[in-house]
Amino acid sequence: MKPLLKKAMQRSAPPNVKYVDRFTAAEREAREDGRELWGGENK
């Protein structure tokens, strides 16, 4: 691996997944209830 790329990867932050389960559950519930973010219809 090239030194510049390796250094850049060391500085990158890990993904923030603290609330991923909550968001996934809320998205699933909204889809099941037919709710859309902008009030559109399911396609």
C-alpha positions in Angstrom: 0.0 0.0 0.0 1.3 3.4 -0.9 2.4 5.5 2.2 0.0 8.4 1.4 -3.0 6.1 1.1 -2.0 4.3 4.3 -1.7 7.5 6.2 -5.1 8.7 5.0 -6.7 5.5 6.1 -5.2 5.8 9.5 -6.8 9.3 9.9 -10.3 8.3 8.8 -12.9 7.8 11.6 -14.8 4.6 12.0 -18.5 4.8 10.9 -20.9 6.1 13.5 -23.2 3.1 14.1 -24.5 4.0 17.6 -28.1 4.3 16.5 -28.2 2.1 13.4 -30.6 -0.4 15.0 -33.1 2.3 16.0 -33.0 3.9 12.5 -33.4 0.6 10.8 -36.3 -0.4 13.0 -38.0 3.0 12.4 -37.5 2.7 8.6 -39.0 -0.8 8.6 -42.0 0.3 10.7 -42.6 3.3 8.4 -42.5 1.2 5.3 -44.8 -1.4 6.8 -47.3 1.3 7.7 -47.1 2.9 4.3 -45.5 6.1 5.6 -43.1 8.0 3.3 -40.7 10.8 4.2 -42.3 13.3 1.9 -45.8 11.8 1.9 -45.4 10.1 -1.5 -46.8 6.7 -2.4 -44.7 3.5 -2.1 -43.3 2.5 -5.5 
